[in-house]
Amino acid sequence: MRLTITILFLFFSGLVLSQEIDRVTIQGQITAPTGEDIEGISIYNISDQEGTITDKDGKFELAVAKNDRVQVTALQFQSFTVIVDEGVIEVRKLTIYMNPAINQLEEVIVRPYDLLGNVTADVKRIQTSVISPDWDLSYSTLEFDYQFTPDALTGVRGNAAEEALGYSDLRAGADVIGLVGLLFPKKKKTEKQVATDKEVITTALRQRYSNAYITQTFGIPSEKVNDFIYFTEEEGIDQNLLKDANEIELLEFLRTQSIKYKSQLDNN
């Protein structure tokens, strides 16, 4: 019985190994019209779930196999997918020319047009914008000086169902949550809880705002962005500001803290 189990194990192990896909590392190159930024473009092998990004010259390395799907994602262009063929595997090269197009389908899938791994992708250009650091992002300016048209993402003002049931009057007459807070005050947080809260805030800020955004919007030197985020934590940032509904207040808070932080840098 033990011998039979051993033989079956060896058989299935060999079967699994035989089904593994051998991939080769190819040298890739992204090209685009003069003036287009080709650095930092995401190159992701969907089939292998591995990826990389291009360097300042648009070059990259990636492990691929025949019929793999490689997704190319750039900030200023529509994403598209390249199907790896035998030619790419043979020459171990993949050159992709991104050709800006006016109109394009929602999903773009292209294949090399020759045996040398050359690809031309007609992709739609995506409008991008950079926020000027001279913009006034104060709460009063954003709230009263700019007009924002309601859209699908705008919150609903009022609630007809609550008004019909009389809940709105009850809410106006008594702040139940406030009463509970008075009767049962919150316990003081432990040092571990405080540290965890800071970590949550750091992660949330890093995910929401890139280094480039913080530098361009608030005038923080790129090498000081991490230090600035820690500074805002020490100043006592309210976690409620991280809610989507409080985006304006969060930007105002960061603007105020950036002024303090830059003043502190100047004095050191």
C-alpha positions as CSV (number, residue, x, y, z in Angstrom):
1,M,0.0,0.0,0.0
2,R,2.8,2.4,0.9
3,L,4.6,1.6,-2.3
4,T,1.4,2.3,-4.3
5,I,1.0,5.7,-2.6
6,T,4.7,6.6,-3.3
7,I,4.3,5.7,-7.0
8,L,1.1,7.8,-7.3
9,F,2.8,10.7,-5.6
10,L,5.7,10.6,-8.0
11,F,3.3,10.3,-11.0
12,F,1.3,13.3,-10.1
13,S,4.4,15.3,-9.2
14,G,5.8,14.6,-12.6
15,L,2.5,15.6,-14.2
16,V,2.4,19.0,-12.4
17,L,6.0,19.7,-13.3
18,S,5.3,18.8,-17.0
19,Q,2.6,21.4,-17.0
20,E,4.8,24.3,-15.8
21,I,5.3,26.9,-18.4
22,D,8.9,27.8,-19.3
23,R,9.3,31.5,-19.6
24,V,12.2,33.5,-21.1
25,T,13.4,37.0,-20.1
26,I,12.9,39.4,-23.0
27,Q,14.3,42.9,-23.5
28,G,11.5,45.4,-24.0
29,Q,11.4,48.9,-25.4
30,I,8.5,51.4,-25.3
31,T,8.7,54.2,-27.9
32,A,6.3,57.2,-28.4
33,P,6.2,60.5,-30.3
34,T,8.7,63.1,-29.3
35,G,7.8,64.8,-26.1
36,E,5.9,62.0,-24.6
37,D,7.1,60.7,-21.2
38,I,8.0,57.0,-21.5
39,E,9.4,56.5,-18.0
40,G,7.5,54.7,-15.3
41,I,5.1,52.9,-17.6
42,S,3.7,49.8,-16.1
43,I,4.4,46.5,-17.9
44,Y,2.4,43.6,-16.3
45,N,2.3,40.0,-17.4
46,I,-1.3,39.1,-16.7
47,S,-0.7,35.4,-17.3
48,D,2.3,35.2,-14.9
49,Q,1.0,37.9,-12.5
50,E,4.5,39.6,-12.6
51,G,5.3,43.1,-13.7
52,T,7.8,45.8,-13.9
53,I,8.1,49.5,-15.1
54,T,10.1,51.2,-17.8
55,D,13.2,53.2,-17.1
56,K,13.9,56.8,-18.3
57,D,14.6,55.4,-21.8
58,G,11.5,53.3,-21.9
59,K,13.4,50.0,-21.5
60,F,12.3,47.1,-19.4
61,E,12.8,43.3,-18.8
62,L,10.0,40.8,-18.4
63,A,9.7,37.0,-18.2
64,V,7.2,35.8,-20.8
65,A,6.0,32.7,-22.7
66,K,4.1,32.3,-25.9
67,N,0.5,33.5,-25.8
68,D,1.1,35.4,-22.5
69,R,-1.0,38.6,-22.2
70,V,1.1,41.7,-21.3
71,Q,-0.8,44.7,-20.2
72,V,0.8,48.2,-20.7
73,T,-0.5,51.0,-18.6
74,A,0.6,54.6,-18.9
75,L,-0.8,57.7,-17.2
76,Q,-1.3,59.7,-20.4
77,F,-2.4,56.8,-22.6
78,Q,-5.2,54.3,-22.7
79,S,-4.2,50.9,-21.4
80,F,-3.8,48.0,-23.9
81,T,-2.8,44.4,-24.0
82,V,-0.1,42.7,-26.1
83,I,-0.3,39.0,-27.0
84,V,3.2,37.4,-27.0
85,D,3.9,35.4,-30.1
86,E,6.6,33.0,-31.2
87,G,8.6,35.8,-32.8
88,V,9.0,37.6,-29.5
89,I,10.2,34.4,-27.8
90,E,12.7,33.7,-30.6
91,V,14.4,37.1,-30.7
92,R,13.7,37.8,-27.0
93,K,12.8,41.3,-27.8
94,L,9.5,43.3,-27.7
95,T,9.4,46.8,-29.1
96,I,6.1,48.7,-28.6
97,Y,5.3,52.0,-30.4
98,M,2.5,53.9,-28.7
99,N,0.7,55.8,-31.4
100,P,-1.8,58.4,-30.0
101,A,-5.3,58.0,-31.6
102,I,-8.4,60.1,-31.4
103,N,-10.9,57.3,-31.0
104,Q,-10.4,53.8,-29.7
105,L,-12.3,50.8,-28.4
106,E,-12.7,50.2,-24.6
107,E,-10.4,47.2,-24.9
108,V,-7.3,47.2,-27.1
109,I,-5.5,43.9,-27.8
110,V,-2.6,43.9,-30.2
111,R,-0.1,41.4,-31.6
112,P,3.4,41.8,-33.1
113,Y,3.2,42.5,-36.8
114,D,6.5,40.8,-37.7
115,L,8.9,38.2,-36.4
116,L,11.1,40.8,-34.7
117,G,8.6,41.5,-31.9
118,N,7.6,45.0,-33.2
119,V,4.2,46.3,-32.0
120,T,2.2,49.4,-32.9
121,A,-0.6,50.2,-30.5
122,D,-3.1,52.9,-31.6
123,V,-4.2,54.1,-28.2
124,K,-6.4,57.0,-27.1
125,R,-4.6,59.8,-25.2
126,I,-6.0,60.5,-21.8
127,Q,-6.2,64.1,-20.6
128,T,-4.1,64.7,-17.5
129,S,-3.5,67.8,-15.4
130,V,-1.2,69.0,-12.8
131,I,-2.4,71.1,-9.9
132,S,-0.5,74.4,-9.6
133,P,1.2,75.0,-6.3
134,D,-0.1,78.6,-6.5
135,W,-3.7,77.5,-6.3
136,D,-5.5,78.6,-3.1
137,L,-6.8,75.4,-1.5
138,S,-8.1,77.0,1.6
139,Y,-11.5,75.8,2.9
140,S,-13.2,79.2,2.4
141,T,-11.9,79.5,-1.2
142,L,-13.0,76.0,-2.3
143,E,-16.3,76.3,-0.5
144,F,-17.4,79.8,-1.6
145,D,-15.2,80.9,-4.6
146,Y,-15.6,77.9,-6.8
147,Q,-18.8,76.5,-8.3
148,F,-18.9,72.7,-8.5
149,T,-21.7,71.2,-10.6
150,P,-23.5,68.2,-9.0
151,D,-22.8,64.9,-10.6
152,A,-23.1,61.1,-10.0
153,L,-20.6,61.4,-7.1
154,T,-22.3,64.2,-5.3
155,G,-23.8,63.3,-2.0
156,V,-27.6,63.4,-1.6
157,R,-28.8,66.4,0.3
158,G,-31.7,65.6,2.6
159,N,-33.5,62.3,2.9
160,A,-37.2,62.1,1.8
161,A,-37.8,58.9,3.6
162,E,-36.5,60.2,6.9
163,E,-38.5,63.4,6.5
164,A,-41.7,61.4,5.8
165,L,-41.1,59.3,8.9
166,G,-40.3,62.3,11.0
167,Y,-36.7,61.1,11.8
168,S,-35.2,64.4,10.6
169,D,-37.1,66.3,13.3
170,L,-36.0,63.8,15.9
171,R,-32.4,64.1,14.9
172,A,-32.6,67.9,15.0
173,G,-34.2,67.8,18.5
174,A,-31.8,65.5,20.2
175,D,-28.2,64.4,19.5
176,V,-28.3,60.8,20.6
177,I,-24.7,60.1,19.8
178,G,-23.7,63.2,21.7
179,L,-25.6,62.1,24.8
180,V,-24.0,58.6,24.7
181,G,-20.6,60.3,24.5
182,L,-21.4,62.3,27.6
183,L,-22.7,59.3,29.6
184,F,-20.0,56.9,28.5
185,P,-16.8,58.8,27.7
186,K,-14.1,57.0,25.7
187,K,-11.3,55.3,27.4
188,K,-7.8,56.7,27.0
189,K,-5.9,55.0,24.2
190,T,-2.9,52.8,24.9
191,E,0.5,53.6,23.4
192,K,0.0,50.6,21.0
193,Q,-3.3,52.0,19.9
194,V,-1.8,55.4,19.3
195,A,1.0,53.9,17.2
196,T,-1.5,51.9,15.2
197,D,-3.6,55.0,14.5
198,K,-0.5,56.8,13.3
199,E,0.3,53.9,11.0
200,V,-3.2,54.0,9.6
201,I,-3.0,57.7,8.9
202,T,0.5,57.4,7.2
203,T,-0.8,54.6,5.0
204,A,-3.9,56.5,4.0
205,L,-2.1,59.7,3.2
206,R,0.5,57.8,1.1
207,Q,-2.2,56.0,-0.8
208,R,-4.1,59.1,-1.5
209,Y,-1.4,61.6,-2.4
210,S,1.8,60.8,-4.3
211,N,5.2,62.5,-3.5
212,A,4.9,64.5,-6.7
213,Y,1.4,65.8,-5.7
214,I,2.5,66.9,-2.2
215,T,5.6,68.6,-3.7
216,Q,3.7,70.4,-6.4
217,T,0.7,71.3,-4.3
218,F,2.2,72.3,-1.0
219,G,5.8,73.1,-2.0
220,I,7.4,70.4,0.1
221,P,10.8,69.3,-1.2
222,S,10.6,65.8,-2.6
223,E,13.2,64.4,-0.2
224,K,11.2,65.8,2.7
225,V,7.7,64.4,1.9
226,N,8.0,61.5,4.3
227,D,9.2,63.8,7.1
228,F,6.3,66.1,6.3
229,I,3.8,63.3,6.7
230,Y,5.3,62.4,10.1
231,F,5.1,66.1,11.0
232,T,1.4,66.2,10.3
233,E,0.9,63.1,12.5
234,E,2.7,64.8,15.4
235,E,0.6,67.9,15.0
236,G,-2.5,65.7,15.6
237,I,-4.4,65.0,12.4
238,D,-8.0,63.9,12.9
239,Q,-8.8,60.5,11.3
240,N,-12.2,61.9,10.3
241,L,-10.4,64.1,7.8
242,L,-9.5,61.0,5.9
243,K,-13.1,60.4,4.9
244,D,-14.0,61.2,1.3
245,A,-16.6,63.7,2.5
246,N,-13.9,65.7,4.3
247,E,-11.5,66.1,1.4
248,I,-11.6,69.9,1.4
249,E,-10.9,70.1,5.2
250,L,-8.0,67.6,4.8
251,L,-6.4,69.7,2.0
252,E,-6.8,72.8,4.2
253,F,-5.2,71.0,7.1
254,L,-2.3,69.9,5.0
255,R,-1.9,73.4,3.5
256,T,-1.7,74.9,7.0
257,Q,0.7,72.3,8.2
258,S,2.9,72.7,5.1
259,I,3.3,76.4,6.0
260,K,4.4,75.5,9.6
261,Y,6.7,72.8,8.3
262,K,8.4,75.0,5.7
263,S,8.8,77.7,8.3
264,Q,10.4,75.2,10.6
265,L,12.8,74.1,7.8
266,D,13.8,77.7,7.2
267,N,14.6,78.2,10.9
268,N,16.8,75.1,11.1
